[in-house]
Amino acid sequence: MTICLDPGHGMSNRKLRLYDPGATNGDVNEATIVMSWANVLREILMTRGHRVIRTRKDSGDPAPVGQRAGIAKEYGCEIMLSLHCNAADGKANGTETFYRGEANAAKAREINDAVVKILGTRDRGIKTEAESQHKRLAVMSFQPCFLLEIGFIDHDGDMTKMMSPKLREAACRALADVLTSTAPKKA
């Protein structure tokens, strides 16, 4: 398969030549956490023989949010996973996955369940794109695309789990299994 991994935020995400760290907790930022997850997941998928395209390769790689879906289309990807961390008030916690189109609900559930099972985070469930804070997500103009909010960066328990190399590796193995099982339909 050809799989697109989109580590959210980063250089030129919203504004040219400006680094968008995403949500932060002290000196830790979302863009760095999701890049580490994308890199581990990429290695696992490639070891299994899959082709992996990333929308950005490191903190300096410019990746405007409006162009990310086009990258997946350009390379003929069969599925796209956008990785993010939530933030709220330090009390909210858990994992949730956004999707577009009812045909993709089952795959969204598999993605969410895989992460919740490994990390032991609270299951915040799956939600349609319209239930996100933006109502329309630019990355979802590529289909099928799933936006995974791994956990809350401002919740100590979630952050500890997201930062654990052992848990990240196990969760990425589970995600690789889900991503390469039966592909969801175009929405």
Salt bridges, closest charged atoms under 4 A:
ASP6 OD1 - ARG68 NH1 2.65
ASP20 OD2 - HIS9 ND1 2.85
ASP20 OD2 - ARG14 NE 3.77
GLU30 OE2 - HIS9 NE2 3.17
GLU30 OE2 - HIS84 ND1 3.22
GLU43 OE2 - ARG42 NH1 3.17
GLU96 OE1 - ARG124 NE 3.33
GLU96 OE1 - LYS127 NZ 2.40
ASP113 OD1 - ARG109 NH1 2.75
ASP123 OD2 - ARG109 NH1 3.01
GLU129 OE1 - ARG100 NE 2.80
GLU129 OE1 - ARG136 NH1 3.38
ASP158 OD1 - HIS155 ND1 3.91
GLU169 OE2 - ARG173 NH2 2.71
ASP177 OD1 - ARG48 NH1 2.61
